[in-house]
Amino acid sequence: MYVWARLARTIATAPRRGSYVMGGESRLAFRCLPTDIDANVHLNNARYMTLADLGRIDIFVRAGLVTLARRNGWAPMMGGLQSVYVREIRLWRRFEVVSSIETWEGTGVIGKHRFVLDNGETAALIMTTAGFYDRTGRRFLDIGEVVAALGHNLQPRPLMEAERMFMTSHQGLRSLAKAGGAAGLPVDKSASED
């Protein structure tokens, strides 16, 4: 079930948080609800992804990306993500999703979503890569074009080692998916039927 009420609240309260500045953070506060949990009575892994969506939407709305994309026929699209869970978020626990645009390279932008407990500890970290598809031109836009269209004269910072590793892993998995999912993986012939 998608988090429609939380989405509506995020969009409605975006003006109060002001414009998003590249390199800044989006901070959204939540409480782990009964609709968020799994059998272990903690935030389920799919809900982390959905709440990270809200962090991205908050950034896109506040940065003017939603308006720009609609006007130009662009579609923001996720490329992939990697997540790690280090502490559980139990039922009724308060937490924040702290989201940011970290940097970009070519057609890909790198984002980060940190799930922070009410005591300041990080519960989970999600790194993402995404881009903007120009439906008219039938191509992914260089992120520099998007930044310039927003009226900013910003240059991306170089990727940190962890971001470079993430992008390398992402490209490898993407190649695997395009090859049908089995390229480079050993085949267990003993499990095949006669």
C-alpha positions as CSV (number, residue, x, y, z in Angstrom):
1,M,0.0,0.0,0.0
2,Y,1.5,3.4,-1.0
3,V,1.7,6.1,1.5
4,W,-0.8,8.6,0.0
5,A,-1.5,10.6,3.1
6,R,2.2,11.0,3.8
7,L,2.8,12.0,0.2
8,A,0.0,14.6,0.4
9,R,1.5,16.0,3.7
10,T,5.0,16.1,2.1
11,I,3.8,18.1,-0.9
12,A,1.5,20.4,1.2
13,T,4.3,21.3,3.7
14,A,7.1,21.7,1.2
15,P,6.8,25.5,1.0
16,R,7.4,25.7,4.7
17,R,10.7,24.0,4.3
18,G,11.8,26.6,1.7
19,S,13.7,26.1,-1.6
20,Y,16.0,23.1,-1.8
21,V,19.6,24.1,-2.5
22,M,22.0,21.6,-4.1
23,G,24.1,20.1,-1.4
24,G,21.4,20.7,1.2
25,E,19.1,18.2,3.0
26,S,15.5,17.3,3.0
27,R,14.4,16.2,6.5
28,L,11.0,14.5,6.9
29,A,9.8,13.2,10.3
30,F,7.8,10.0,10.6
31,R,6.6,7.5,13.2
32,C,6.7,3.7,12.4
33,L,3.0,2.8,12.1
34,P,1.2,-0.6,12.1
35,T,0.9,-0.3,8.3
36,D,4.7,0.0,8.0
37,I,5.8,-3.2,9.8
38,D,6.5,-6.8,9.0
39,A,6.3,-10.0,11.1
40,N,9.3,-8.8,13.1
41,V,7.3,-5.7,14.2
42,H,9.7,-3.3,12.6
43,L,9.7,-1.1,9.5
44,N,9.7,-3.5,6.6
45,N,12.3,-3.3,3.8
46,A,9.8,-2.1,1.1
47,R,8.7,0.8,3.3
48,Y,12.2,2.1,3.5
49,M,12.2,2.5,-0.3
50,T,8.8,4.2,-0.3
51,L,9.8,6.7,2.4
52,A,13.0,7.4,0.4
53,D,10.6,8.2,-2.5
54,L,9.1,10.9,-0.4
55,G,12.5,12.4,0.4
56,R,13.2,12.6,-3.4
57,I,9.8,14.1,-4.1
58,D,10.3,16.7,-1.4
59,I,13.7,17.6,-3.0
60,F,12.1,17.7,-6.5
61,V,9.2,19.9,-5.5
62,R,11.4,22.3,-3.4
63,A,14.1,22.5,-6.1
64,G,11.6,23.3,-8.8
65,L,12.4,20.1,-10.7
66,V,8.7,18.9,-10.8
67,T,7.6,22.1,-12.5
68,L,10.6,22.1,-14.9
69,A,10.1,18.5,-15.8
70,R,6.4,19.0,-16.6
71,R,7.0,22.1,-18.7
72,N,9.7,20.3,-20.8
73,G,8.3,16.9,-21.0
74,W,11.0,15.3,-18.9
75,A,10.5,12.3,-16.7
76,P,12.6,11.7,-13.6
77,M,13.5,8.0,-13.5
78,M,15.3,5.9,-10.9
79,G,18.3,3.9,-12.2
80,G,18.9,1.8,-9.1
81,L,19.6,1.8,-5.4
82,Q,21.6,0.0,-2.7
83,S,20.4,-0.2,0.9
84,V,21.9,-1.3,4.2
85,Y,20.1,-1.7,7.5
86,V,22.1,-1.3,10.7
87,R,19.4,-0.8,13.4
88,E,15.7,-1.6,13.4
89,I,12.9,0.9,13.5
90,R,10.4,-0.6,15.9
91,L,6.6,0.0,15.9
92,W,5.7,3.5,17.1
93,R,9.4,4.7,17.0
94,R,10.0,8.2,15.7
95,F,12.6,8.8,13.0
96,E,13.6,11.1,10.2
97,V,14.4,10.5,6.6
98,V,17.3,12.8,5.7
99,S,17.7,13.0,1.9
100,S,20.2,14.8,-0.3
101,I,21.5,15.1,-3.8
102,E,25.1,14.3,-3.4
103,T,26.6,14.9,-6.9
104,W,26.2,13.9,-10.5
105,E,28.2,12.6,-13.4
106,G,27.0,12.6,-17.0
107,T,23.3,11.5,-17.1
108,G,23.3,10.1,-13.5
109,V,22.6,11.9,-10.2
110,I,23.6,10.3,-6.9
111,G,21.2,10.7,-4.0
112,K,21.4,9.6,-0.4
113,H,18.7,8.8,2.1
114,R,19.6,8.3,5.8
115,F,17.1,7.0,8.3
116,V,17.8,8.6,11.6
117,L,16.3,7.5,14.9
118,D,15.1,9.9,17.5
119,N,18.3,9.4,19.5
120,G,20.5,10.5,16.4
121,E,21.6,6.9,15.4
122,T,21.5,5.9,11.8
123,A,19.1,3.0,11.2
124,A,19.6,2.6,7.5
125,L,21.3,4.2,4.5
126,I,20.1,4.1,0.9
127,M,22.2,5.3,-2.1
128,T,20.4,5.9,-5.3
129,T,21.1,6.8,-8.9
130,A,18.6,8.5,-11.1
131,G,18.2,10.6,-14.3
132,F,15.9,12.7,-16.3
133,Y,14.5,11.3,-19.6
134,D,13.5,13.8,-22.3
135,R,10.5,12.2,-23.9
136,T,10.6,14.5,-26.9
137,G,14.3,14.0,-27.6
138,R,14.2,10.4,-26.6
139,R,17.3,10.6,-24.5
140,F,18.5,10.9,-21.0
141,L,19.7,14.4,-20.2
142,D,23.1,15.4,-19.0
143,I,22.5,16.5,-15.4
144,G,24.4,19.7,-16.1
145,E,21.6,20.6,-18.6
146,V,19.0,20.1,-15.8
147,V,21.0,22.2,-13.3
148,A,21.4,25.0,-15.9
149,A,17.7,24.9,-16.7
150,L,17.0,25.4,-13.0
151,G,19.1,28.6,-13.3
152,H,22.1,27.4,-11.3
153,N,25.7,27.6,-12.3
154,L,26.9,24.6,-10.3
155,Q,29.6,22.0,-10.9
156,P,29.3,18.5,-9.4
157,R,31.9,17.6,-6.9
158,P,34.1,14.5,-7.7
159,L,32.6,11.2,-6.6
160,M,33.9,9.9,-3.3
161,E,35.3,6.4,-3.2
162,A,32.0,4.9,-1.8
163,E,30.0,6.6,-4.5
164,R,32.4,5.3,-7.2
165,M,32.0,1.8,-5.8
166,F,28.2,2.2,-5.8
167,M,28.2,3.3,-9.4
168,T,30.5,0.5,-10.5
169,S,28.3,-2.1,-8.7
170,H,25.2,-0.5,-10.3
171,Q,26.7,-0.7,-13.8
172,G,27.6,-4.3,-13.2
173,L,24.2,-5.3,-12.1
174,R,22.6,-3.3,-14.9
175,S,24.7,-5.2,-17.4
176,L,23.7,-8.5,-15.8
177,A,20.0,-7.5,-16.0
178,K,20.3,-6.5,-19.7
179,A,22.0,-9.9,-20.4
180,G,19.0,-11.7,-19.0
181,G,20.2,-12.0,-15.5
182,A,22.4,-15.1,-15.8
183,A,25.5,-13.7,-17.5
184,G,28.6,-14.5,-15.5
185,L,26.8,-16.6,-12.9
186,P,27.7,-20.3,-12.5
187,V,25.0,-22.8,-13.7
188,D,24.2,-25.7,-11.4
189,K,23.6,-28.4,-14.0
190,S,22.9,-31.1,-11.3
191,A,19.6,-29.3,-10.6
192,S,18.3,-29.5,-14.1
193,E,15.7,-32.1,-15.0
194,D,16.3,-35.0,-17.5
